[in-house]
Amino acid sequence: MFSFRSVLFSALMATTVSATSTLADPAIVYSVGGKFDGSFNESAFTGVKRFQEASGESVREFELERDAQSLQALRNFASRGSSPVVAIGFNQANALDQVAPTFPETDFAIVDMVVDQPNVRSYVFKEHEGAYIGGLLAAMASKSGTIGFVGGMDIPIIQRFLCGYKQGALDANSDIRVVSNMTGDTPAAFADPVRGGELATGQIQQGADVIIQAAGGTGIGVLQAAADAGILGVGTDSNQNGLHPGKVLTSIRKRVDNAVFDSFTSAKNGDFKPGIQVLGVADGGMDWVLDDNNKDLITSEMKAAADKAVAGISDGSINVHDAVADGKCPF
């Protein structure tokens, strides 16, 4: 099938460096769903913009239409002298694991997965910590006693998020009921807003009056369905409070933007280091958003509880179960 993005991809692969580019331009390969997905990729794009504004430098970008393009895109940017080359999403791990050894002098980074290569920096997040706060607030806001969770692809990262959400909800209300669905078993599960809306509607029919989305672009449909039904949604990854002002309880941000900005800035400053960087609540890798769009939804009691949770997670007095590292979710 003809695809304008595919044509652009072919052109990108075939072209040489333009006269306006420098060999040191950093590059980023967004995950499936596009950089304006309103969620995970868009958070990465926010980091790109922040770097451009701070440094005055350009950044080469490519948006995957399908996972199979990752290998060629990463290789192309590296062969053209870009450094670092940042891969957004766990689904690019295999491609990066193949490309990185071929370009040992190039710095690479990946967000949401670990790639064990001597020239790769891997950023992973403590999603369960942010999700705990989301669950806490959702349970406190619920009037029905039932809250929902719509995940994207059924993978460990999303299971970790679900477990943290359940724990936070139960700590707020031991009688709370959590209903959950995963969208699919391929990366396309993060780019299906229609299906997200359908799953949210099903949970609403089961009594859920607050639903969190942990599904990337699919989550846009979740939040739309929640707003249309007059219940509350909870955003993730980016600040999604403004998508439906007064209908999004809060957003649990995964600071992908900070990871991208850090990658580009450290490479520019000559202090890029490979290895694993784990970002959680204590260091600002996960947070929750209170702004003009949701201030009337967050009571003083809820804010105090969330702030207490942030402090407790940060000092270790609250231990949020990690369904990946600590074993099966007990909740």
C-alpha positions, 0 to 999 in steps of 0.5 A, spaced: 500 500 500 502 506 498 504 510 504 507 517 504 511 516 510 514 510 507 516 514 501 519 519 506 523 513 509 526 511 503 528 518 501 531 518 508 535 512 507 538 514 500 540 521 501 546 524 503 548 529 509 545 536 507 549 542 506 545 545 512 547 539 517 553 537 521 556 531 522 555 531 529 547 532 529 544 528 534 538 523 532 532 520 534 528 514 532 521 515 535 517 508 536 511 506 532 505 511 533 509 518 531 512 523 535 505 527 536 502 521 539 500 525 545 503 520 550 510 516 550 513 519 543 511 526 544 514 526 551 521 524 547 519 530 542 519 535 548 526 533 550 528 534 543 525 541 543 528 543 550 535 541 547 534 545 541 532 551 544 538 550 549 543 548 544 541 552 538 543 545 534 538 541 530 536 534 531 535 529 526 528 525 527 525 519 524 518 516 526 517 509 525 511 506 521 513 499 523 518 496 527 522 493 521 524 500 519 528 501 526 534 497 524 535 501 517 533 507 521 538 507 526 544 504 522 543 510 517 543 515 522 550 512 525 553 511 518 551 519 517 555 521 523 549 522 528 551 521 535 548 520 540 542 516 536 537 515 541 532 509 540 525 510 543 521 504 545 523 497 548 521 495 541 527 497 538 532 493 543 533 488 538 535 493 532 540 497 536 543 491 539 545 489 532 547 496 530 551 498 536 557 494 535 557 496 528 559 503 530 563 502 536 565 510 536 558 512 536 554 513 542 547 510 542 541 511 547 535 507 548 529 509 552 525 503 556 529 497 555 536 495 556 541 494 551 548 491 553 553 494 549 559 498 551 557 504 547 549 504 549 546 508 555 539 505 557 534 509 560 529 505 564 523 507 569 520 505 576 513 505 572 510 502 579 512 508 583 508 513 579 503 508 578 502 507 585 500 515 586 495 514 580 492 508 583 492 512 590 488 518 587 484 514 583 481 510 589 480 517 593 476 520 587 472 514 585 465 514 588 463 507 585 468 503 588 471 501 582 476 504 578 479 501 571 486 500 567 487 500 560 494 497 558 497 497 551 501 491 549 501 485 555 509 486 557 513 486 563 513 494 563 505 495 563 504 489 568 509 493 573 505 499 572 498 495 573 501 492 580 503 499 582 496 502 580 493 496 584 497 497 590 496 505 591 489 504 590 488 499 595 492 503 600 487 508 599 481 504 600 482 497 601 475 495 598 477 498 592 475 494 585 480 494 580 478 492 573 483 491 567 485 490 560 491 489 555 490 492 548 494 486 545 500 482 544 504 486 539 507 494 539 501 496 535 497 495 541 500 502 543 497 505 537 490 503 537 485 509 540 479 506 537 480 499 541 482 503 547 476 507 547 472 500 546 476 497 552 474 503 556 467 503 555 467 496 557 470 498 564 465 503 565 459 498 563 462 494 569 462 500 574 469 504 573 468 511 574 476 513 574 480 509 568 488 510 567 491 509 561 498 506 560 497 505 552 501 510 549 497 513 543 491 507 544 490 511 551 488 517 547 481 513 546 481 511 553 481 518 555 476 520 550 471 515 552 472 517 559 470 524 558 464 522 553 461 518 559 462 523 564 467 519 568 475 521 570 481 519 566 488 518 568 493 520 563 500 517 563 507 519 560 506 526 558 501 531 561 495 529 558 490 534 563 489 539 557 486 534 553 480 534 556 480 539 562 476 537 568 475 530 566 483 528 567 484 527 574 491 527 573 497 525 569 503 520 571 509 522 567 514 518 565 520 523 564 522 520 557 523 528 555 529 528 561 532 522 558 532 524 551 535 531 553 540 528 558 542 524 552 543 529 547 546 534 552 551 529 555 554 527 548 554 535 547 558 536 553 563 530 552 561 526 558 556 521 555 557 514 559 554 508 557 550 503 562 544 503 565 540 509 568 534 507 572 529 513 574 524 513 579 520 518 583 526 520 588 530 523 582 524 526 578 523 520 573 516 519 575 511 524 577 504 526 577 501 533 575 497 538 578 495 544 574 490 549 572 486 543 568 485 539 574 486 543 580 478 543 581 479 535 581 484 534 586 482 536 593 487 538 599 486 531 602 488 528 595 494 532 594 496 531 601 496 524 600 500 524 594 505 528 596 506 524 602 506 518 597 512 521 593 516 523 600 515 516 602 517 512 596 523 517 595 525 516 603 524 508 602 518 508 607 513 506 602 516 500 598 512 499 591 512 492 589 516 491 582 512 486 578 518 485 574 524 485 579 520 482 585 516 477 582 508 476 581 504 482 583 501 480 590 495 485 589 
